[in-house]
C-alpha cells in the first residue's frame, strides 16, 4: 500500500542525545552506556520501560535459568485474563493436590483450599508462591502443561527468542531458560497493566486475614521499601540460577526496568540494581512529542461511512534523551497510509510516527485507527459525490 507523508514535519532542537530503540520489534543499534554496571552479575540489562530503549546491557542474550522471575509471565497471563473478562479479581481459585504439593517458596495452600484471584496474585507477586502460581495456571488453562504452552506462545509473540518455559513457577527443570533481555521484554509487557504494581509494589500484606491462622506476606523484593520509586517486579533464587531480580522504578515520568541474573547474594543483587536505577535517573529523561489526545493528522477513507478520520495520540508519545548532551537537531514526521478503503477495523495500523536524528531513523511508533469505520451504502456515497460536485 502506497504511503504519503502528511505536511506534518516538525523540526525541533533539544539539548540531548537520543538513544536508539532496541526492543525486539524496533530497529537500530544499541548505544552502550559508557559505564560498568552490575559487575558481579552474570547477565544484566537496563531498559526504558516505555520506549524499550536499552540503556545498558551485559551478556543480555545469555540463556540462563530465570528461577522465580518466571512468575512475571504467569502474572502477565493472569492480567490478560482479567482484562479480557475471562477472570475477575473476586473469582475463587481452588488449589489442587498438585498445586498444594509445590515445594520452595509457597503460601502453604491446602488441597481444596480456595482463595480469590486477587489473593493468589498477592501470593505470587509478594511471597513468590510456587503453589499459588500452579493454582492460577490450572484456573486459567485447566492444567499447568496447557498454561506453559500459553506461556511459550506469549514469549514467541513478544519476540523472546532466548526463552523456553517448562513450568509456571521457575522451579529447576530441563529446558527452562530465559535471558536478561527477554525478561526485560516480558517485564515491560506486564507493566502495561499499571494495576499490577498494587501487588508487586506492596511491601507487606496478609492472606487468610480473618482466619485463625493469618499468613503474613513480606515482599521478597526489598527495594520496594528502600528505593524511592521502586514498585516491582520479581525476585528469583535457586542454587543453579543464584540470585536474580527484575526490578522497576519510576521517577519524573520515566520508568525503567533493570534485570540482573546470577548475582552472588541478595545484598549485591539489590545494590547493583539500585546503582543501575541511579544511573538511569541521573543521566536520562523523557522528551515528549505528543500528549495523549493531541491531533496527529487526518486520514482519508475511501467509501467509508465517514470520509475522514482524525488521528489523535492514543497515548503519550515520547523519546528517551540524555541529560546535558550537545545540541542535536531532531525531527519527527507522520506518515499515514494512502488508499485506505472501508471497512476499517478499530486498532488497524494506519500509519506511523517516525523520529529522526541527523536524518537517521531512531524510533518508529505505529499509529492505529481509533474506531471502526463501516463501508458506506450507495445512497450515502451518491449524495457525497453530488455534494462534492456542487460545492
C-alpha positions in Angstrom: 0.0 0.0 0.0 1.5 3.3 -1.0 2.2 5.7 1.7 2.1 9.5 1.7 3.7 11.9 4.1 1.4 14.5 5.6 2.7 18.0 5.7 3.2 17.5 9.4 7.0 17.6 9.6 8.2 19.2 12.8 11.8 20.1 13.4 12.9 20.9 16.9 16.2 21.2 18.8 16.7 19.9 22.3 19.7 19.7 24.5 20.0 16.0 24.4 21.3 13.0 22.5 18.6 10.4 21.6 19.3 6.8 22.3 18.3 4.4 19.5 15.5 1.9 20.2 16.3 -1.6 20.9 13.3 -3.8 21.8 12.6 -6.9 19.8 10.3 -5.1 17.4 12.4 -2.0 16.9 15.3 -1.2 14.7 18.6 0.5 15.4 21.9 -0.4 17.1 22.2 -0.3 20.9 24.3 2.6 22.2 26.1 1.1 25.2 26.3 3.3 28.3 30.0 4.3 29.0 30.0 2.7 32.4 30.3 -0.7 34.0 27.1 -1.6 35.8 26.2 -4.8 37.7 29.8 -6.1 37.7 29.0 -9.1 39.9 26.1 -10.4 37.8 26.4 -13.0 35.1 24.0 -11.1 32.9 22.2 -7.7 33.1 20.2 -5.2 31.2 18.8 -1.7 31.9 15.9 -0.6 29.7 13.5 2.3 29.5 10.1 0.7 30.1 8.1 3.0 27.9 10.2 3.0 24.6 12.1 -0.2 25.1 15.4 1.6 24.6 18.3 -0.3 26.0 20.5 2.0 28.2 23.0 -0.7 29.2 23.4 -4.4 28.7 25.9 -7.1 29.7 25.7 -10.7 28.2 22.0 -9.9 27.9 21.2 -12.7 25.5 22.8 -15.5 27.5 20.3 -18.3 28.1 20.2 -18.8 31.9 17.8 -20.3 34.5 15.4 -17.5 35.5 14.2 -19.1 38.8 11.1 -17.3 40.1 11.4 -14.4 37.7 9.4 -16.9 35.5 6.4 -15.8 37.5 6.4 -12.5 35.6 4.9 -14.4 32.7 2.4 -16.1 35.0 1.3 -12.7 36.3 1.2 -11.4 32.7 -1.2 -14.1 31.5 -3.3 -13.6 34.6 -3.6 -9.8 33.9 -4.5 -10.6 30.3 -7.3 -13.0 31.5 -8.6 -10.2 33.8 -8.6 -7.7 31.0 -10.4 -9.9 28.5 -13.0 -10.8 31.1 -12.1 -14.5 31.5 -11.3 -13.8 35.1 -12.4 -11.4 37.9 -10.3 -10.5 40.9 -13.1 -11.9 43.1 -13.3 -15.3 41.3 -12.4 -18.3 43.6 -9.3 -20.3 42.7 -9.2 -23.8 44.1 -5.9 -25.4 45.0 -5.5 -28.9 43.6 -3.4 -31.7 45.2 -0.7 -31.0 42.6 -0.7 -27.2 43.3 -0.5 -27.7 47.0 2.4 -30.1 46.6 4.8 -27.5 45.3 7.9 -27.0 47.4 10.2 -24.0 47.7 8.6 -20.6 48.3 4.9 -21.0 48.9 1.8 -19.6 50.7 1.1 -23.1 52.1 -2.1 -23.8 50.2 -4.1 -26.9 51.4 -5.6 -29.2 48.8 -9.1 -28.0 48.1 -8.4 -24.6 49.7 -9.9 -21.6 47.8 -8.6 -18.1 47.5 -9.6 -15.3 45.2 -7.7 -14.4 42.1 -6.5 -11.2 43.9 -5.2 -13.2 46.9 -3.4 -15.5 44.6 -1.8 -12.5 42.8 -0.6 -11.2 46.1 0.8 -14.6 46.9 2.7 -14.8 43.6 3.9 -11.2 43.5 4.9 -10.8 47.1 5.7 -14.2 48.5 6.7 -15.9 45.2 4.3 -18.7 45.9 5.0 -21.7 43.7 1.7 -23.3 44.9 -0.2 -20.1 44.0 1.4 -20.0 40.6 0.3 -23.5 39.8 -3.2 -22.9 41.1 -3.6 -19.8 38.9 -2.2 -21.8 35.9 -4.8 -24.5 36.4 -7.6 -21.9 36.8 -6.7 -20.2 33.5 -5.7 -23.1 31.3 -7.0 -26.3 33.0 -3.6 -27.7 33.7 -0.1 -26.4 34.2 1.0 -28.1 31.0 -1.6 -26.2 29.0 -0.7 -23.0 30.7 3.0 -23.5 29.9 2.0 -23.7 26.2 0.3 -20.4 26.6 3.5 -19.0 28.2 5.7 -20.1 25.3 3.2 -18.8 22.8 3.2 -15.4 24.5 7.0 -15.5 24.7 7.2 -16.0 20.9 4.7 -13.2 20.4 6.8 -10.8 22.4 10.0 -11.8 20.5 11.6 -13.6 23.4 13.9 -15.7 21.3 16.2 -16.7 24.1 13.4 -18.2 26.2 11.7 -21.6 26.8 9.4 -22.3 29.7 8.9 -25.7 31.2 6.8 -24.7 34.2 4.9 -21.7 35.6 6.9 -21.0 38.7 10.6 -21.3 37.9 11.5 -24.4 39.9 14.5 -26.1 38.3 13.5 -28.1 35.2 15.1 -29.2 32.0 14.7 -26.8 29.0 13.6 -24.0 31.3 15.7 -20.9 30.5 15.5 -17.2 29.6 17.8 -14.2 29.2 18.1 -10.8 30.8 16.9 -9.2 27.5 13.8 -11.4 27.3 13.0 -10.9 31.0 13.1 -7.1 30.4 10.7 -7.6 27.4 8.1 -9.5 29.4 8.5 -7.2 32.4 7.8 -4.2 30.1 4.7 -6.0 28.8 3.5 -6.7 32.4 3.9 -3.0 33.2 1.3 -2.2 30.5 -1.1 -3.2 33.3 -0.4 -0.5 35.8 -2.6 -2.1 38.5 0.0 -4.9 38.8 2.2 -2.6 40.9 -0.5 -2.6 43.5 0.8 -6.1 44.3 4.4 -6.1 43.2 5.0 -2.7 44.9 3.5 -3.6 48.3 6.0 -4.4 51.0 3.7 -6.3 53.3 0.1 -7.7 53.5 -1.9 -10.6 54.8 -3.6 -13.7 53.4 -6.3 -15.5 55.4 -6.6 -12.4 57.4 -9.9 -13.2 59.0 -8.9 -16.8 59.8 -7.4 -18.3 62.9 -4.0 -18.5 61.0 -3.4 -15.3 59.1 -0.5 -15.5 56.7 1.9 -12.5 56.8 3.2 -11.6 53.4 6.5 -9.7 53.1 7.7 -8.8 49.7 10.9 -10.7 48.6 11.9 -7.6 46.7 13.2 -5.3 49.5 13.8 -2.4 47.0 10.1 -1.6 47.1 10.7 -0.4 50.6 14.2 1.0 50.5 14.5 2.6 47.0 12.3 5.6 46.2 10.1 4.9 43.2 10.6 1.1 43.1 7.4 -0.8 42.8 8.2 -4.2 41.4 8.7 -6.7 39.9 10.0 -10.1 40.8 12.9 -11.8 42.6 14.3 -15.3 42.0 16.7 -17.8 43.5 17.8 -21.3 43.0 21.2 -22.8 43.6 21.6 -23.1 39.9 20.3 -19.6 38.9 21.8 -17.9 42.0 20.2 -14.6 43.0 18.1 -12.9 40.3 15.8 -9.8 40.1 13.8 -8.0 37.5 13.1 -4.6 39.1 11.3 -1.5 38.1 11.2 2.1 39.4 9.6 5.3 38.2 10.6 9.0 38.7 9.6 12.2 37.0 7.5 10.3 34.4 10.3 8.0 33.5 10.1 4.3 34.2 13.0 1.9 33.9 13.4 -1.9 34.1 16.6 -3.4 35.4 17.4 -7.1 35.3 20.3 -9.0 36.9 20.9 -12.7 36.8 23.4 -14.9 38.6 24.2 -12.5 41.5 26.2 -14.0 44.4 23.8 -12.8 47.2 20.8 -10.6 47.9 22.8 -7.6 49.2 24.9 -7.4 46.0 21.8 -8.0 43.8 19.9 -5.2 45.4 22.9 -2.8 45.5 23.7 -3.4 41.8 20.0 -2.9 40.8 19.9 0.4 42.8 23.1 1.6 41.1 21.5 0.9 37.7 18.4 2.9 38.7 20.6 5.7 39.9 22.5 5.8 36.6 19.3 5.9 34.5 17.5 8.6 36.5 20.6 10.8 36.8 21.6 10.6 33.1 18.4 10.3 31.1 14.9 11.9 30.8 11.8 11.6 28.7 11.1 14.1 25.9 7.5 14.5 24.9 6.5 14.5 21.2 2.7 14.3 21.6 0.5 14.3 24.7 -2.4 11.9 24.8 -5.3 13.4 22.9 -3.2 15.6 20.7 -4.3 15.7 17.0 -1.6 13.9 14.9 -3.2 14.1 11.4 -6.2 13.4 9.2 -6.8 10.1 7.4 -8.8 9.8 4.3 -11.0 6.7 4.0 -12.4 5.6 0.6 -16.1 4.5 0.6 -16.3 4.9 4.3 -19.4 5.8 6.3 -17.2 8.8 7.2 -14.8 10.2 4.6 -12.1 11.2 7.0 -10.8 10.3 10.5 -9.0 12.5 12.9 -6.0 10.5 14.2 -5.2 11.5 17.8 -2.5 10.3 20.1 -4.0 7.3 21.9 -1.1 7.5 24.4 1.7 10.0 25.2 4.5 9.7 22.5 7.9 10.3 24.0 11.6 9.5 23.4 14.4 8.9 25.8 17.1 11.7 25.8 20.4 12.1 27.5 20.6 14.9 30.0 23.2 17.6 29.3 24.0 16.3 25.9 25.1 18.6 23.0 22.6 20.3 20.8 21.2 17.8 18.3 18.7 18.5 15.6 15.8 16.1 15.7 12.6 15.9 13.7 9.6 13.7 13.6 7.1 13.1 10.8 3.8 11.4 10.5 3.2 9.0 7.5 -0.4 7.9 7.1 -1.3 5.1 4.6 -2.9 6.1 1.4 -5.7 4.3 -0.4 -7.4 3.0 2.7 -10.8 1.6 1.9 -13.7 0.8 4.3 -14.4 -1.3 6.2 -11.6 -0.3 8.6 -11.2 -2.2 11.9 -10.6 -0.4 15.2 -6.9 -0.8 16.1 -5.9 -1.4 12.5 -2.5 0.1 11.7 -3.0 3.2 9.5 0.5 4.8 9.6 3.5 5.6 11.7 5.2 8.3 13.6 8.9 8.3 12.9 11.6 10.1 14.9 14.9 11.1 13.2 18.2 12.5 14.5 20.6 13.9 11.8 18.4 12.1 9.2 18.9 8.7 10.8 15.8 6.9 11.9 15.9 6.4 15.6 12.4 5.3 16.6 9.1 4.4 15.0 5.6 4.3 16.5 2.7 2.5 14.9 -0.5 4.6 14.6 -3.8 2.8 14.8 -7.4 3.6 13.8 -9.2 4.8 17.0 -12.6 3.5 15.8 -14.1 1.0 13.3 -15.4 2.5 10.0 -18.0 0.7 8.1 -18.5 0.8 4.4 -21.0 3.4 3.3 -24.1 2.5 1.3 -24.5 3.5 -2.3 -27.0 6.3 -1.5 -24.7 7.9 1.0 -21.8 7.7 -1.5 -24.1 9.1 -4.2 -25.1 12.1 -2.0 -21.4 12.6 -1.0 -20.3 12.6 -4.6 -23.0 15.1 -5.8 -22.3 17.3 -2.8 -18.7 17.5 -3.8 -19.5 18.3 -7.4 -21.6 21.3 -6.4 -19.5 22.5 -3.6 
